[in-house]
Amino acid sequence: MASRISEKAEMKFAKSKELQPKAHGRIPGGAHTYAKGDDQYPVLAPGFIARGQGCHVWDVDGNEFIEYGMGLRAVGLGHAYKPVIEAAYRAMLLGNNFTRPSPLELDCADELAGLIESAEMVKFGKNGSDATSGAVKLSRAYTGRDLIARCDQPFFSVDDWFIGSTPMSAGIPKAIQDLTLQFHYNDIASLRNLFEQHPGKIACVIMEAATAVEPLPGFLADVQKTCKENGAVFILDEMITGFRWHLGGAQKYYGITPDLSTFGKCIGNGFSLGALVGKREIMERGGIEHAHERVFLLSLTHGAESHCLAAAIETMRTYKREKVVEQLHKQGERLRNGINKIIQELHLEGYFEVLGKAPNLVYATRDREKNPSQPYRTLFLQETIQRGLVAPSLVVSYSHSDADIDRSIEAIGEALVVYRKALEDGAEKYLVGRPVKPVFRKFN
């Protein structure tokens, strides 16, 4: 593989280094999203992104990168995707927040319901946490129960019901922490045990259909059946899988029907919008045409800003018109196959691994004993950044061309040559500065 040492020497971050201490002095953590924080990236990394176009971004120092992860998976089409930007702009010219609903609220709800078969009713919020927490509240009201069974998957909400079950539970009363139970993915017995231990007390089960691991045959259907048998609401979190696995969501892809499901991220191509959808008999508890006790459901000042709804409508229509999901699968497979070939050539099997479904690839970094390793993750990030990639994951967008994928495979190959050497010599010989840390940790 050709050396690119000259390119590495040109990658400077002077402006980022100047801004970072100022950001930490003003903003807790230095960023408004933990996953974007400095502790998630190596010392040699862009601190601030100034602009993006398609799958390319430029930092404040003028360095250009091919981006993966795409705004924490929120940008499915590409940065500044012109039809979406123009739709949002046209809506903004008419005003973006009124004292009565905009017709766009119905138009966008209809568009989403036309894609998701289980969406008998729709309620919008500004982010995924709005939607999942709304689903939990509805479930508790509908069942008259308090407990939540959540799958041991990475993330569901910024709210107490979820964060209280993570190592970052400071500030959350134990009484609230105790209301959330956990079961294991692909282990139906662990879920059934919760229902046996807490009969008639579990309001809902919330989970993603898949992350980096595929469901075992029959597992998701068994979850759905177990919920029904025990009178609990089955909530499917489709923040990531929705608009990546299938245009009809992972529920369509795997052939299941949740009672409630939640969407966000790709729905607006980076514009702030989350959605809660589901069965009418549950969703209507948040409305004004029922005789039950009222549920305060997603009543947000900025919950239905017109430009975000217009962006979402155009995004969903683009997905239908241009077969975006198929392209995400295709490009993800191209990337996976190229990297796997390099892994074989460098004999890195068991040390570096590409995981997950093609449109949502992640990677595992392991040390010489094949244990999960943050220092080796940091080294990989450092070396790919120096070769023009920002890749906290390997999540593609519709804008990743064949040339972008091939260039990325080349850069990753060069980074893995260094990784191979580090397995022999130790990561500390090649790593500049401290390793990255997991977001969910009790102390800094």
Protein Blocks (a to p, Z undefined) as FASTA:
>chain_A
ZZfklmmmmmccklmmmmmmmmmmmmghhiabfklpmklpcfbdcfbdfbdehjbccdfk
opacddehjlnolamnbghifklmmmmmmmmmnopadfbdcfklmmmmmmmmmmmmklmb
ccddfbfklmmmmmmmmmmmmnopabdcddfbfbfbfbfklmmmpmklghiafklmmmpc
cddehilklmmmmmmmmghkafbdcddfbffbccdehklmmmmmmmmmnopacdddfklm
noklpmnbjklmnopacfbdcdehjlnnopacddddddfklmmmmmmbbfbdcddehiaf
klmgfklmmmmmmmmmmmmmnommlmmmmmmmmmmmmmmmmmmmnopghkaccedjfklc
cdddddfkopacfklmmmmmmmmmmnopacfbacdcfklcfklmmmmmmmmmmmmmmmmm
mmmnopklmpgcjddddfbafbZZ
